[in-house]
Amino acid sequence: MMKSWMCILLGLFLINALEVELYAQTTPTKRTTIPTKETTRTKSGADSLFKVGSHYQDTQAYRQSLVLFEESRKLYQSIGDGKKTGDCYNYMAISCFYLGDFSKAISMFEKASETFKKISYKKGVAQTLNNIGNVCNSQGNYIKALDQYRQAATLFEEIGDAGNLAIATHNVGSIYTRAKDYSSAMRYFDKAYTVYKASNNQEAVAQVLTAIGNVYVKQGEYNKAFISLNKALQVANKKQDKQLQVMALSSLGDLFYEQSNFTGALPYYTRCLAYSDQIGSLQNQAEARIAIGNILRQSGKNNDAVKRCQSGLTLAERVGSVSLKKRGCDCLYQSYKAIGNTRQSLHYYEQANAFEDSLNLAETSNKVMGMEFQKQQLVDSIAYVKKEHSIQLKHKEEVQRREKQRNLIILSLGFILLIAIGLWSQLNFVRKSRAAIKHEKDRSEALLLNILPQEIADELKEKGSVNARDYNLVSILFTDFKSFTQTAEKMTPQSLVEEINICFRAFDLITEKYQVEKIKTIGDAYMAAGGIPHADESSLKNTVLAGLEMQAFMTQRADENRSIGRPAFEMRLGIHAGPIVAGIVGVKKFQYDVWGDTVNTASRMESSSQVGKVNISETLYQLIKDEPCFSFEYRGSVNAKGKGDIAMYFVEKSAVAQLVA
């Protein structure tokens, strides 16, 4: 379902002396002309360029406006007009934002802020802070967005700018919506709506109506949502503002999609895509394409859904929005899964999970909750002051006016009411605090179980230490990437870490599938063990099957990377079986590990292996040679460092097993 991310982009872009709104009339004026080269050499020429650029931006011709704002900026900067120079940077950033170039938009806003700071123009600084918050919100970086909005609101309050303070309030409400605190979000939206209505700011009214409608959708109040969103669309149509129309149409599509009325949602998304194409907004185009793809998937048209969602994901990658890329990957995962393409569905499932981790929505929710706690503490303090004042007043009246018993009774009742309110507030605060503590405890428990096996974690919590354990027969698996250093030199640090993460995430899923215990990763090496902490008669076979599936994944991954011109890793893998000792050592950063000659021999199996092969020792071969699902290739005795000559075998799935699979 589409997310109406544009609901927080308001008239806060009123950043120059002319007070030109972002969502201005789209009807062009006949008097607009392009200034000549001669006029651009004067301040009046710079003003003319700026005015024409503003006209292009008002009519959503963002690329043309960028050229004109850049030319006017150069002229203003040459004559030392800092205010106008900052205005140009701000307007350039707005055009970049609507074109989907978020990184350049932030860069332009930051330059505007630096320019305004030099001339001590606080209003301009506050507006650029809010605008940076808008970009961060669109990228899914809600924590930074909230911080920018709060800084902006502080400055607006300091200079007494009620209109822009209302806009910052609206934006804070959008963060509460992200954190699913809908009652707080509505409170902020209502405050903003009151100010917009009083100032007759129709564009801002349309946007806050869209935001309110989105909250109603989240709460399941669909009739109220339709009324609010339909009013917003009427304002947008009256203004002939395609950006406002895109927002309202997107949210109306979400409303019908939420009710599983896909036939009703599709026309809104289709119109939204058409308007987005006209104004060249990559973000809106990506959202509309993914939304239409989801509807096609729900209708069973999975191949068409793949095309739509793939084109939407491509645009999302250009925009750089993490939340939007996650929705594109979710759509492709479900579509490929329905088609039966397991490989592609797994790929996009992993991508979606990676994007989900980076969103940090839980952290945003915690920060918002922390703000609410601070607010509650302030309420408690005010209640306490009122209580003390009431006591003093009561005492004074009892001494001076004993005859007025009726007034004393009224004051006593008021005092009791204040105490009740204070107690209720304190109980509510304690309840929220306990909930937060329980949440953190559950997170710590989950983290510990992610590091240690269940019974080891239980023993550690109970005793504070863990006794080492002997195991008579455990299979040890090692992997290592061949020529890792040379291949890594061809990659950026970020792409290198992403590639290793993709591989090791796949290994984690494979070991979980075959009930093999992951021990640790060391650089590009991966170590796992079968048969611990509980022995299993099929653990040896399962470890070998896991190794074969890991090699199959790496072969497939290498083919995919080479097909698009990326560096690819190749892997060696070795397995040995024998006795080991397992446990944890130290008192910080607990690490479950295994020791023994079996571990060293398994490492030699890996280093003596070949790319794409699973190399096993003579010992392991004797234990699994009768398994019908394997076929073996005797390699003879191979010299292993520190071990001498060791008989080794390559193992593969037998033809029968492959046919059955």
C-alpha positions as CSV (number, residue, x, y, z in Angstrom):
1,M,0.0,0.0,0.0
2,M,1.3,3.5,-0.8
3,K,2.4,5.8,2.0
4,S,1.4,9.4,1.8
5,W,4.8,10.7,2.7
6,M,4.1,14.1,1.1
7,C,1.6,15.0,3.8
8,I,4.3,16.8,5.8
9,L,5.6,19.0,2.9
10,L,3.9,22.3,3.7
11,G,4.2,25.9,2.9
12,L,7.3,26.1,5.0
13,F,9.1,26.8,1.9
14,L,8.0,30.4,2.1
15,I,11.6,31.5,2.2
16,N,11.9,34.8,0.4
17,A,10.7,38.3,0.7
18,L,8.0,37.7,-1.9
19,E,6.5,34.9,0.3
20,V,6.0,32.6,-2.7
21,E,4.3,29.4,-1.7
22,L,5.4,26.0,-2.8
23,Y,1.9,25.1,-4.0
24,A,1.1,28.2,-6.1
25,Q,-1.3,28.6,-9.0
26,T,-0.5,26.4,-11.9
27,T,-2.0,28.7,-14.5
28,P,0.9,30.5,-16.3
29,T,0.8,34.3,-16.6
30,K,1.1,35.8,-20.1
31,R,3.5,38.5,-18.8
32,T,6.2,35.9,-17.9
33,T,9.2,36.3,-20.3
34,I,12.8,35.0,-20.3
35,P,15.2,37.9,-19.5
36,T,18.0,38.7,-22.0
37,K,21.7,38.3,-21.4
38,E,22.0,42.1,-20.9
39,T,19.5,42.2,-18.1
40,T,21.1,39.4,-16.2
41,R,24.1,41.6,-15.4
42,T,22.1,43.7,-13.0
43,K,20.2,43.1,-9.7
44,S,17.0,43.6,-11.6
45,G,18.2,40.9,-14.0
46,A,18.8,38.5,-11.0
47,D,15.3,39.4,-9.7
48,S,13.8,38.6,-13.1
49,L,15.6,35.2,-13.3
50,F,14.4,34.4,-9.8
51,K,10.8,35.4,-10.6
52,V,10.7,33.2,-13.7
53,G,12.3,30.3,-11.8
54,S,9.6,30.7,-9.2
55,H,7.0,30.5,-11.9
56,Y,8.4,27.3,-13.3
57,Q,8.5,25.8,-9.8
58,D,4.9,26.8,-9.1
59,T,3.9,25.0,-12.3
60,Q,6.0,21.9,-11.4
61,A,8.5,22.5,-14.2
62,Y,11.3,21.7,-11.7
63,R,14.2,21.1,-14.1
64,Q,13.7,24.4,-15.8
65,S,13.5,26.2,-12.5
66,L,16.8,24.7,-11.3
67,V,18.7,26.4,-14.2
68,L,17.2,29.8,-13.5
69,F,17.7,29.7,-9.8
70,E,21.4,28.7,-10.3
71,E,21.9,31.7,-12.6
72,S,20.2,34.1,-10.2
73,R,22.2,32.7,-7.3
74,K,25.5,33.5,-9.0
75,L,24.4,37.1,-9.6
76,Y,23.1,37.6,-6.1
77,Q,26.3,36.2,-4.7
78,S,28.5,38.4,-6.9
79,I,26.7,41.6,-5.6
80,G,26.8,40.3,-1.9
81,D,23.1,39.8,-1.4
82,G,23.2,37.0,1.3
83,K,19.4,36.9,1.8
84,K,18.7,36.3,-1.9
85,T,21.6,33.9,-2.2
86,G,20.1,31.7,0.6
87,D,16.7,32.0,-1.1
88,C,18.1,30.6,-4.3
89,Y,19.7,27.6,-2.5
90,N,16.4,26.9,-0.8
91,Y,14.4,27.0,-4.0
92,M,16.9,24.8,-5.8
93,A,16.7,22.3,-2.9
94,I,12.9,22.3,-3.3
95,S,13.1,21.5,-7.0
96,C,15.7,18.7,-6.3
97,F,13.3,17.3,-3.6
98,Y,10.4,17.0,-6.0
99,L,12.6,15.5,-8.7
100,G,13.6,12.8,-6.1
101,D,17.3,13.8,-5.7
102,F,17.2,13.8,-1.9
103,S,21.0,13.9,-1.4
104,K,21.3,17.0,-3.5
105,A,18.3,18.6,-1.8
106,I,19.9,18.2,1.6
107,S,23.1,19.6,0.3
108,M,21.3,22.7,-1.0
109,F,19.3,23.2,2.2
110,E,22.5,23.0,4.2
111,K,24.1,25.7,2.0
112,A,21.1,27.9,2.5
113,S,21.3,27.4,6.3
114,E,25.0,28.4,6.3
115,T,24.2,31.5,4.2
116,F,21.4,32.6,6.5
117,K,23.5,32.0,9.6
118,K,26.1,34.4,8.3
119,I,23.6,37.2,8.1
120,S,21.8,36.1,11.3
121,Y,18.5,35.4,9.5
122,K,16.9,33.1,12.1
123,K,13.7,32.6,10.1
124,G,15.6,31.3,7.1
125,V,17.6,29.0,9.3
126,A,14.5,27.6,11.0
127,Q,12.8,27.0,7.6
128,T,15.8,25.1,6.2
129,L,15.9,22.9,9.4
130,N,12.3,22.0,8.8
131,N,12.9,21.3,5.1
132,I,15.8,19.0,5.9
133,G,13.5,17.2,8.3
134,N,11.0,16.7,5.4
135,V,13.7,15.1,3.3
136,C,14.8,12.8,6.2
137,N,11.2,11.9,6.8
138,S,10.8,10.9,3.1
139,Q,14.0,8.8,3.3
140,G,12.7,6.9,6.3
141,N,15.2,8.5,8.7
142,Y,12.5,9.5,11.3
143,I,14.8,10.1,14.2
144,K,16.8,12.8,12.4
145,A,13.6,14.2,11.0
146,L,12.1,14.6,14.5
147,D,15.3,16.3,15.7
148,Q,15.2,18.8,12.8
149,Y,11.5,19.6,13.3
150,R,12.1,20.2,17.1
151,Q,15.0,22.6,16.3
152,A,12.9,24.5,13.8
153,A,9.9,24.8,16.2
154,T,12.2,26.2,18.9
155,L,13.4,28.9,16.5
156,F,9.9,29.8,15.2
157,E,8.7,30.1,18.8
158,E,11.7,32.3,19.7
159,I,11.0,34.7,16.8
160,G,7.2,34.6,17.3
161,D,6.3,33.1,13.9
162,A,3.0,31.4,14.6
163,G,2.3,30.4,11.0
164,N,5.5,28.5,10.5
165,L,5.3,27.1,14.0
166,A,2.0,25.5,13.0
167,I,3.8,23.9,10.1
168,A,6.5,22.5,12.3
169,T,3.7,21.2,14.6
170,H,2.1,19.5,11.6
171,N,5.4,17.8,10.8
172,V,5.9,16.6,14.3
173,G,2.4,15.1,14.1
174,S,3.6,13.1,11.0
175,I,6.3,11.5,13.1
176,Y,3.7,10.5,15.8
177,T,1.8,8.9,12.9
178,R,4.9,6.9,12.0
179,A,5.2,5.8,15.7
180,K,1.5,4.7,15.6
181,D,0.7,7.2,18.4
182,Y,-2.5,8.3,16.6
183,S,-4.1,10.3,19.4
184,S,-1.0,12.5,19.7
185,A,-0.7,12.8,16.0
186,M,-4.4,14.0,15.8
187,R,-3.7,16.6,18.5
188,Y,-0.8,18.1,16.6
189,F,-2.8,18.1,13.3
190,D,-5.8,19.8,14.9
191,K,-3.6,22.6,16.2
192,A,-2.1,23.1,12.7
193,Y,-5.5,23.0,11.0
194,T,-6.8,25.7,13.3
195,V,-4.0,28.1,12.3
196,Y,-4.2,27.2,8.6
197,K,-8.0,27.8,8.6
198,A,-7.7,31.2,10.3
199,S,-5.0,32.3,7.8
200,N,-7.0,30.9,4.8
201,N,-4.0,28.9,3.7
202,Q,-5.9,26.5,1.4
203,E,-2.8,24.5,0.3
204,A,-1.8,23.8,3.9
205,V,-5.5,23.0,4.7
206,A,-5.5,20.4,2.0
207,Q,-2.3,18.8,3.2
208,V,-3.4,18.6,6.9
209,L,-6.7,17.2,5.8
210,T,-4.8,14.5,3.9
211,A,-2.7,13.8,7.0
212,I,-5.8,13.5,9.2
213,G,-7.4,11.2,6.6
214,N,-4.4,8.9,6.7
215,V,-4.7,8.6,10.5
216,Y,-8.4,7.7,10.2
217,V,-7.4,5.0,7.7
218,K,-4.9,3.6,10.3
219,Q,-7.6,3.6,12.9
220,G,-10.1,1.9,10.7
221,E,-12.5,4.8,10.6
222,Y,-13.0,4.6,6.8
223,N,-16.0,6.9,6.5
224,K,-14.3,9.8,8.3
225,A,-11.1,9.1,6.2
226,F,-13.1,9.4,2.9
227,I,-14.7,12.7,4.0
228,S,-11.4,14.2,5.0
229,L,-9.4,13.0,1.9
230,N,-12.2,14.0,-0.5
231,K,-12.2,17.5,0.9
232,A,-8.4,17.6,0.4
233,L,-8.9,16.5,-3.3
234,Q,-11.5,19.1,-3.9
235,V,-9.1,21.9,-2.7
236,A,-6.3,20.4,-4.9
237,N,-8.6,20.3,-8.0
238,K,-9.8,23.8,-7.4
239,K,-6.2,25.0,-7.2
240,Q,-5.2,22.8,-10.2
241,D,-2.1,21.9,-8.2
242,K,-0.9,18.5,-9.4
243,Q,1.4,18.0,-6.3
244,L,-1.6,18.3,-4.0
245,Q,-3.7,16.1,-6.3
246,V,-1.0,13.4,-6.1
247,M,-1.1,13.5,-2.3
248,A,-4.9,13.2,-2.1
249,L,-5.2,10.6,-4.8
250,S,-2.5,8.5,-3.3
251,S,-4.2,8.5,0.1
252,L,-7.6,7.7,-1.4
253,G,-6.0,4.8,-3.1
254,D,-4.6,3.7,0.2
255,L,-8.1,4.0,1.8
256,F,-9.7,1.6,-0.7
257,Y,-6.7,-0.7,-0.7
258,E,-6.9,-1.0,3.1
259,Q,-10.5,-2.2,2.8
260,S,-9.3,-4.8,0.1
261,N,-11.4,-2.9,-2.5
262,F,-8.7,-3.2,-5.2
263,T,-11.1,-2.2,-8.0
264,G,-11.9,1.0,-6.1
265,A,-8.2,1.8,-5.4
266,L,-6.8,1.3,-8.9
267,P,-8.3,4.4,-10.6
268,Y,-6.9,6.7,-7.8
269,Y,-3.4,5.1,-8.1
270,T,-3.6,5.4,-11.9
271,R,-4.4,9.1,-11.8
272,C,-1.7,9.6,-9.2
273,L,0.8,8.0,-11.5
274,A,-0.3,10.1,-14.5
275,Y,0.1,13.4,-12.5
276,S,3.4,12.2,-11.1
277,D,4.8,11.5,-14.6
278,Q,3.7,15.0,-15.7
279,I,5.6,16.8,-12.9
280,G,8.5,14.4,-13.0
281,S,8.4,13.4,-9.4
282,L,10.4,10.1,-9.1
283,Q,9.2,9.5,-5.5
284,N,5.6,9.7,-6.5
285,Q,6.1,7.6,-9.6
286,A,7.9,4.9,-7.6
287,E,5.1,4.8,-5.0
288,A,2.3,4.7,-7.6
289,R,4.0,1.9,-9.6
290,I,4.5,-0.3,-6.5
291,A,1.0,0.3,-5.4
292,I,-0.4,-0.7,-8.8
293,G,1.9,-3.7,-8.8
294,N,0.4,-4.8,-5.4
295,I,-3.1,-4.5,-6.8
296,L,-2.1,-6.6,-9.9
297,R,-0.6,-9.2,-7.5
298,Q,-3.8,-9.3,-5.4
299,S,-5.7,-9.9,-8.7
300,G,-3.5,-12.9,-9.6
301,K,-1.7,-11.0,-12.4
302,N,1.7,-11.8,-10.9
303,N,3.8,-11.4,-14.1
304,D,2.4,-7.9,-14.6
305,A,2.9,-7.2,-10.9
306,V,6.6,-8.1,-11.3
307,K,7.0,-5.6,-14.1
308,R,5.3,-2.8,-12.2
309,C,7.1,-3.4,-8.9
310,Q,10.5,-3.8,-10.6
311,S,10.1,-0.4,-12.3
312,G,9.0,1.1,-9.0
313,L,12.0,-0.4,-7.2
314,T,14.3,1.0,-9.8
315,L,13.0,4.5,-9.3
316,A,13.1,4.0,-5.5
317,E,16.8,3.1,-5.7
318,R,17.4,6.3,-7.7
319,V,15.5,8.3,-5.0
320,G,17.3,6.5,-2.1
321,S,14.2,6.1,0.1
322,V,14.8,3.1,2.3
323,S,11.1,2.6,3.2
324,L,10.1,2.8,-0.4
325,K,12.7,0.2,-1.5
326,K,11.4,-2.1,1.2
327,R,7.9,-1.9,-0.1
328,G,9.2,-2.6,-3.6
329,C,11.1,-5.7,-2.4
330,D,8.1,-6.9,-0.5
331,C,5.9,-6.7,-3.6
332,L,8.5,-8.6,-5.7
333,Y,9.0,-11.2,-3.0
334,Q,5.2,-12.0,-2.9
335,S,4.9,-11.9,-6.7
336,Y,7.8,-14.2,-7.4
337,K,6.6,-16.5,-4.6
338,A,3.2,-16.7,-6.3
339,I,4.8,-17.5,-9.6
340,G,7.0,-20.2,-8.0
341,N,10.3,-18.5,-8.7
342,T,11.9,-19.5,-5.3
343,R,15.4,-18.1,-6.1
344,Q,14.1,-14.6,-6.9
345,S,11.6,-14.6,-4.0
346,L,14.4,-15.5,-1.5
347,H,16.5,-12.7,-3.0
348,Y,13.9,-10.0,-2.5
349,Y,12.9,-11.4,0.9
350,E,16.5,-10.9,2.1
351,Q,16.6,-7.4,0.6
352,A,13.3,-6.4,2.3
353,N,14.6,-7.7,5.7
354,A,17.8,-5.6,5.3
355,F,15.8,-2.5,4.5
356,E,13.5,-3.2,7.5
357,D,16.5,-3.3,9.9
358,S,17.7,0.1,8.7
359,L,14.4,1.9,9.2
360,N,14.8,1.9,13.0
361,L,11.1,2.5,13.6
362,A,11.2,0.9,17.0
363,E,13.9,3.4,18.0
364,T,11.7,6.3,16.8
365,S,8.8,4.9,18.8
366,N,11.0,4.8,21.9
367,K,12.1,8.4,21.4
368,V,8.5,9.6,21.1
369,M,7.5,7.6,24.2
370,G,10.4,9.2,26.0
371,M,9.0,12.6,25.1
372,E,5.6,11.6,26.4
373,F,7.3,10.6,29.7
374,Q,9.0,13.9,30.0
375,K,5.6,15.6,29.4
376,Q,3.9,13.5,32.0
377,Q,6.6,14.4,34.6
378,L,5.9,18.1,33.9
379,V,2.2,17.5,34.4
380,D,3.0,15.8,37.7
381,S,5.1,18.7,38.8
382,I,2.4,21.2,38.0
383,A,-0.2,19.1,39.9
384,Y,2.2,19.1,42.9
385,V,2.5,22.9,42.8
386,K,-1.2,23.3,42.6
387,K,-1.7,20.9,45.5
388,E,0.7,22.9,47.8
389,H,-0.9,26.2,46.9
390,S,-4.4,24.7,47.7
391,I,-3.2,23.6,51.1
392,Q,-1.8,27.0,52.0
393,L,-4.9,28.8,50.8
394,K,-7.2,26.4,52.8
395,H,-5.2,27.0,56.0
396,K,-5.4,30.8,55.5
397,E,-9.1,30.7,54.9
398,E,-9.8,28.5,57.9
399,V,-8.0,31.0,60.2
400,Q,-9.5,34.2,58.8
401,R,-13.0,33.1,57.6
402,R,-14.2,30.2,59.8
403,E,-17.8,31.3,59.3
404,K,-17.7,30.5,55.5
405,Q,-18.0,26.7,55.9
406,R,-19.5,26.3,52.5
407,N,-16.4,27.7,50.7
408,L,-14.2,25.5,52.8
409,I,-16.1,22.4,51.7
410,I,-15.8,23.4,48.1
411,L,-12.0,24.0,48.4
412,S,-11.7,20.6,50.2
413,L,-13.4,18.8,47.3
414,G,-11.1,20.6,44.8
415,F,-8.1,19.5,46.9
416,I,-9.3,15.9,46.8
417,L,-9.8,16.1,43.1
418,L,-6.3,17.3,42.6
419,I,-4.9,14.5,44.7
420,A,-6.9,12.0,42.6
421,I,-5.6,13.4,39.4
422,G,-2.0,13.4,40.7
423,L,-2.3,9.7,41.8
424,W,-3.8,8.7,38.5
425,S,-1.1,10.5,36.6
426,Q,1.6,8.8,38.8
427,L,0.0,5.4,38.3
428,N,-0.1,5.9,34.5
429,F,3.5,7.0,34.5
430,V,4.5,3.9,36.5
431,R,2.5,1.7,34.1
432,K,4.3,3.1,31.1
433,S,7.7,2.8,32.8
434,R,7.1,-0.9,33.5
435,A,6.0,-1.5,29.9
436,A,9.3,0.2,28.7
437,I,11.4,-1.9,31.2
438,K,9.6,-5.1,30.0
439,H,10.3,-4.2,26.4
440,E,14.0,-3.7,27.0
441,K,14.2,-7.0,29.0
442,D,12.6,-8.9,26.1
443,R,15.0,-7.3,23.7
444,S,18.0,-8.4,25.9
445,E,16.6,-11.9,26.2
446,A,16.2,-12.1,22.4
447,L,19.8,-10.8,21.9
448,L,21.2,-13.4,24.3
449,L,19.4,-16.3,22.5
450,N,20.8,-15.0,19.2
451,I,24.3,-15.3,20.6
452,L,24.1,-18.5,22.7
453,P,22.1,-21.8,22.5
454,Q,19.0,-21.9,24.7
455,E,20.4,-24.3,27.4
456,I,23.7,-22.4,27.5
457,A,21.9,-19.1,27.9
458,D,19.8,-20.6,30.7
459,E,22.8,-21.9,32.5
460,L,24.6,-18.6,32.2
461,K,21.6,-16.6,33.6
462,E,21.2,-19.1,36.5
463,K,24.9,-19.5,37.5
464,G,26.7,-16.5,36.0
465,S,29.1,-19.0,34.2
466,V,28.9,-22.0,32.0
467,N,30.8,-25.4,32.4
468,A,32.7,-26.6,29.4
469,R,31.2,-29.8,27.9
470,D,32.8,-32.7,26.1
471,Y,31.2,-34.1,22.9
472,N,32.3,-37.5,21.5
473,L,31.2,-36.9,17.9
474,V,30.6,-33.5,16.3
475,S,30.9,-32.4,12.7
476,I,32.8,-29.1,12.2
477,L,32.2,-27.0,9.0
478,F,34.5,-24.2,7.8
479,T,34.1,-21.9,4.8
480,D,36.4,-19.3,3.3
481,F,36.3,-17.0,0.3
482,K,39.2,-17.5,-2.2
483,S,41.3,-14.5,-3.1
484,F,39.1,-12.4,-0.7
485,T,41.6,-9.5,-0.5
486,Q,42.1,-9.2,-4.2
487,T,38.3,-9.3,-4.9
488,A,37.5,-6.9,-2.0
489,E,39.9,-4.3,-3.5
490,K,37.6,-3.9,-6.4
491,M,34.6,-3.0,-4.2
492,T,33.7,-0.1,-2.0
493,P,33.6,-0.7,1.8
494,Q,29.8,-0.4,1.8
495,S,29.3,-2.8,-1.1
496,L,31.8,-5.3,0.4
497,V,30.0,-5.4,3.7
498,E,26.6,-5.7,2.0
499,E,27.8,-8.6,-0.2
500,I,29.3,-10.5,2.9
501,N,26.1,-9.8,4.8
502,I,24.0,-11.3,1.9
503,C,26.1,-14.5,1.9
504,F,26.2,-15.0,5.7
505,R,22.5,-14.3,6.0
506,A,21.9,-17.1,3.5
507,F,24.3,-19.4,5.4
508,D,22.3,-18.6,8.6
509,L,19.1,-19.6,7.0
510,I,20.7,-22.8,5.7
511,T,22.2,-23.8,9.1
512,E,18.8,-23.1,10.7
513,K,17.1,-25.3,8.1
514,Y,19.4,-28.3,8.8
515,Q,19.6,-27.7,12.6
516,V,23.3,-26.9,12.5
517,E,24.7,-24.5,15.2
518,K,26.4,-21.4,13.9
519,I,29.6,-20.9,16.0
520,K,31.1,-17.6,14.6
521,T,32.3,-15.6,11.7
522,I,35.9,-14.4,11.5
523,G,36.3,-11.9,8.6
524,D,35.3,-13.7,5.5
525,A,35.3,-17.2,7.3
526,Y,32.2,-18.9,8.6
527,M,32.2,-21.7,11.2
528,A,29.3,-24.0,12.2
529,A,29.0,-27.4,14.0
530,G,26.5,-30.2,13.8
531,G,25.5,-32.3,16.8
532,I,25.7,-29.6,19.5
533,P,24.4,-28.8,22.0
534,H,22.2,-31.9,21.5
535,A,23.5,-35.0,19.7
536,D,21.4,-36.2,16.7
537,E,21.9,-39.3,14.6
538,S,21.3,-37.4,11.4
539,S,23.6,-34.4,12.4
540,L,26.6,-35.6,10.3
541,K,24.4,-36.0,7.2
542,N,22.7,-32.6,7.8
543,T,26.0,-30.8,8.1
544,V,27.1,-32.2,4.7
545,L,23.8,-31.2,3.2
546,A,24.1,-27.7,4.6
547,G,27.6,-27.4,3.1
548,L,26.4,-28.5,-0.3
549,E,23.6,-26.0,-0.2
550,M,26.0,-23.2,0.8
551,Q,28.2,-24.0,-2.2
552,A,25.1,-24.0,-4.5
553,F,24.1,-20.6,-3.2
554,M,27.6,-19.1,-3.7
555,T,27.7,-20.5,-7.3
556,Q,24.3,-18.9,-8.1
557,R,25.3,-15.6,-6.4
558,A,28.6,-15.5,-8.3
559,D,26.7,-16.0,-11.7
560,E,24.3,-13.2,-10.8
561,N,27.1,-10.8,-9.9
562,R,29.1,-11.5,-13.0
563,S,26.0,-11.0,-15.2
564,I,25.8,-7.4,-14.0
565,G,29.5,-6.7,-14.0
566,R,30.1,-6.9,-10.2
567,P,33.0,-8.7,-8.5
568,A,32.1,-12.2,-7.3
569,F,33.4,-14.4,-4.5
570,E,34.2,-18.1,-4.8
571,M,34.3,-20.3,-1.8
572,R,36.2,-23.3,-0.3
573,L,34.4,-25.5,2.2
574,G,35.6,-28.4,4.4
575,I,34.1,-30.6,7.0
576,H,35.6,-33.0,9.6
577,A,34.0,-35.0,12.5
578,G,35.4,-36.0,15.9
579,P,35.4,-35.1,19.6
580,I,35.4,-31.5,20.7
581,V,35.1,-29.4,23.9
582,A,32.4,-26.5,23.8
583,G,31.7,-23.6,26.1
584,I,32.2,-19.9,26.7
585,V,35.2,-18.1,28.3
586,G,35.7,-14.7,29.8
587,V,33.3,-12.2,31.4
588,K,32.7,-9.7,28.6
589,K,31.2,-10.1,25.1
590,F,30.3,-13.8,25.6
591,Q,31.2,-16.0,22.6
592,Y,30.1,-19.7,22.4
593,D,33.1,-21.5,20.9
594,V,34.5,-25.0,20.4
595,W,38.1,-26.4,20.8
596,G,40.0,-29.5,20.0
597,D,42.1,-31.2,17.3
598,T,38.8,-31.8,15.4
599,V,38.5,-28.1,14.8
600,N,42.0,-27.8,13.5
601,T,41.5,-30.7,11.2
602,A,38.3,-29.3,9.9
603,S,40.1,-26.0,9.1
604,R,42.7,-28.0,7.1
605,M,39.8,-29.7,5.2
606,E,38.7,-26.2,4.1
607,S,42.1,-24.9,3.2
608,S,42.8,-28.1,1.2
609,S,39.5,-27.9,-0.6
610,Q,38.8,-26.5,-4.1
611,V,36.4,-23.7,-5.2
612,G,32.8,-24.9,-5.4
613,K,33.6,-28.2,-3.7
614,V,32.8,-29.8,-0.3
615,N,35.9,-31.5,1.0
616,I,35.5,-34.1,3.8
617,S,38.0,-36.2,5.8
618,E,38.4,-40.0,5.8
619,T,36.9,-40.1,9.3
620,L,33.7,-38.4,8.1
621,Y,33.6,-40.4,4.9
622,Q,33.6,-43.7,6.9
623,L,30.6,-42.4,9.0
624,I,28.4,-41.3,6.1
625,K,29.6,-43.5,3.2
626,D,26.4,-45.6,3.3
627,E,24.1,-42.6,3.0
628,P,22.3,-43.1,-0.4
629,C,21.9,-39.3,-0.9
630,F,25.7,-38.8,-1.4
631,S,28.2,-39.7,-4.0
632,F,32.0,-39.5,-3.2
633,E,35.2,-38.8,-5.2
634,Y,38.4,-40.1,-3.5
635,R,41.2,-37.5,-3.7
636,G,43.9,-39.7,-2.3
637,S,46.2,-38.5,0.5
638,V,46.6,-34.7,0.5
639,N,49.3,-33.0,2.5
640,A,47.7,-30.7,5.2
641,K,49.7,-28.0,7.0
642,G,50.7,-29.3,10.4
643,K,48.9,-32.6,9.9
644,G,50.8,-34.4,7.2
645,D,49.1,-36.6,4.6
646,I,45.3,-37.0,5.1
647,A,42.9,-39.0,3.0
648,M,40.2,-36.7,1.7
649,Y,37.0,-37.0,-0.4
650,F,34.9,-34.6,-2.4
651,V,31.2,-35.2,-1.7
652,E,28.2,-34.3,-3.9
653,K,24.5,-35.1,-3.9
654,S,23.9,-38.4,-5.7
655,A,22.0,-38.4,-9.0
656,V,19.0,-40.0,-7.3
657,A,19.0,-37.4,-4.6
658,Q,19.2,-34.6,-7.1
659,L,16.4,-36.1,-9.1
660,V,14.1,-36.3,-6.1
661,A,15.0,-32.8,-5.0
